[in-house]
Amino acid sequence: MRALRFHGKHDVRLDEIAPPGPPGPTEIQVVPAWSGICGSDIHEYLAGPLVIPTTPHPLTGCHLPMTLGHEATGVVAAVGSQVTTHKPGDRV
């Protein structure tokens, strides 16, 4: 699948990445319908990396390059075994 990813200051690329696996027990998987740009994403692009780790984060392992964005809407595709608040097909 393709994802627009932040590689560094003024460096955003359309990359081919592996699709996500199934959601964990307490997670939902969402197929994005619309997405926006957040102010923090703009700051990362213009002056960063500011908050995004350039080496693996000790707890999450996340680091550059990274897919930005948390301003999104979509449809639930799958839910984890412990999720009771959403079901596939829900708009979120």
N, C-alpha and C positions, 0 to 999 in steps of 0.2 A: 504494500500500500504506500501511498505518498503522504508526506507530511512536510509542512513548512517549518523549518527548524532554525533556531538561533545558534550560530557558531561563534559569535563574538561581535564586538563593536562594529556596526554598519555591515554586518555579514549574516544575511538570512538566505537560506537555500532550500529549494524543493528537493528533498531526499527520498529515496526509496527505503522504507523500513519494514521490519517484520510486523505482521498484524499481531494485536494483543492476544494472549491466551484467554481461556475462559475466566470469568470473574471468580475471585476468592469467596469464601463463605459469607462475608458481610459486604460484598461489593456488588455494584451493578455495572453493566456494560451498556454504553450509550452510543448510538450512531448519530453523529452530529448532523443537524439540519442547518443551523446558522451559527456563526461565531463572530465575535467582535474583538477589537483591540483594546486592551486595558492600559491605563496610564503607566502602570509599572512595567508593562512590556515595552512601551515606547521609551521609557528611561533606560531600560536594559539595552535596547537597540542603539540609542544615541550615545550613551556614556559607559555602557557596561563592558564586561560583566560586573554588576554591582552586588547582587544577591545570589545569582546563580553560581554554584561552585564550578571551578575550572578543574578540580580534581575530585575524585569520588567522595561524596558526603559520607561521614562515618556511620550514619544511621540508615540512610536511604540508598546510598550508592549512586545517586543521581549526579550528573555532571554534564558539561558541554560535550557535544551539541545537545540541545534540548528543544522539544516542542513546547512553545509557549501557549498560553491561553487558558483562561478559566471563565471567560464570558461567553458561554455557549448554551444552545438549546438543542434538543434532539429527541430521539425515541429510544426507549429502553429496548435493547436487543436480547439481553440475558440477565438473570439475577443469580446471586449466590444462594446456597442452600439455607442460610439463616435469614435471608431478607424477606420481610413480611410487609414492607411499606410500598413496594413497587412490583409491577409485573411487566413482562414483555408487552410492548405496544403502548405503554404509558408515555405520554409526552412529559418531558422534564426540561 
